[in-house]
């Protein structure tokens, strides 16, 4: 499986979209799969994960880089799967 952000590297880390310290669960609805580089950049707030968005290809992870505008504009359609 490839990293859900760069789609180049194989994933090595599971990342909680909502951290466990903030009440996030261990279920698949709150987990994304990242390579070490992207995981590092998420924790450094260089990449902001917004959640999952339902597309014609299924649920896609939505994210943007620091200082870039969100492509969703904080749309109410972006959510953690099953927790809308």
C-alpha positions as CSV (number, residue, x, y, z in Angstrom):
1,X,0.0,0.0,0.0
2,X,1.3,3.5,-0.9
3,X,1.2,6.5,1.3
4,X,-2.2,8.2,1.1
5,X,-0.5,11.7,0.8
6,X,2.5,11.4,-1.6
7,X,1.3,8.1,-3.2
8,X,4.9,7.4,-4.0
9,X,6.4,5.7,-0.9
10,X,5.1,2.6,0.8
11,X,3.4,3.4,4.0
12,X,5.2,2.7,7.2
13,X,3.1,4.6,9.8
14,X,-0.6,4.6,10.8
15,X,-1.7,8.2,11.7
16,X,-4.7,9.0,13.8
17,X,-6.6,11.9,12.0
18,X,-8.1,12.9,15.3
19,X,-5.4,12.1,17.9
20,X,-6.2,9.7,20.7
21,X,-5.4,12.4,23.2
22,X,-8.4,14.4,21.7
23,X,-10.7,11.4,21.8
24,X,-9.9,9.8,18.4
25,X,-10.5,6.1,18.0
26,X,-8.3,3.3,16.7
27,X,-10.9,2.4,14.0
28,X,-10.3,2.5,10.3
29,X,-12.4,5.7,10.1
30,X,-9.8,7.6,12.0
31,X,-6.6,6.1,10.5
32,X,-4.7,7.0,7.4
33,X,-1.5,5.3,6.1
34,X,1.5,7.5,5.6
35,X,5.2,7.2,4.7
36,X,7.7,8.4,7.3
37,X,8.3,11.6,5.5
38,X,4.7,12.6,5.2
39,X,4.0,11.5,8.7
40,X,6.8,13.8,10.0
41,X,5.4,16.7,7.9
42,X,1.9,16.2,9.3
43,X,3.2,16.3,12.9
44,X,5.2,19.5,12.0
45,X,2.0,21.0,10.6
46,X,3.5,21.3,7.1
47,X,0.6,19.1,5.9
48,X,-2.9,19.5,7.2
49,X,-5.2,16.5,7.0
50,X,-8.8,17.6,6.8
51,X,-10.5,14.2,6.7
52,X,-12.1,11.9,4.1
53,X,-14.3,13.0,1.2
54,X,-16.6,10.7,-0.8
55,X,-15.7,10.8,-4.5
56,X,-16.7,8.6,-7.4
57,X,-13.6,6.5,-6.6
58,X,-14.6,6.1,-3.0
59,X,-13.4,7.9,0.1
60,X,-10.3,10.0,-0.5
61,X,-8.1,11.6,2.1
62,X,-8.2,15.4,1.8
63,X,-5.2,17.4,2.9
64,X,-3.3,20.5,2.0
65,X,0.1,22.0,2.6
66,X,0.8,24.7,5.1
67,X,0.0,28.2,3.7
68,X,-2.1,26.7,0.9
69,X,-5.9,27.2,0.9
70,X,-8.1,24.2,1.8
71,X,-9.6,22.7,-1.3
72,X,-12.8,22.0,0.7
73,X,-13.3,25.4,2.3
74,X,-14.1,23.5,5.4
75,X,-17.0,21.9,3.6
76,X,-19.4,20.0,5.9
77,X,-19.0,17.1,3.5
78,X,-15.5,16.4,4.7
79,X,-15.6,14.2,7.8
80,X,-14.1,11.2,9.5
81,X,-15.9,8.3,7.9
82,X,-18.9,7.1,10.0
83,X,-18.6,10.0,12.4
84,X,-20.5,12.8,10.5
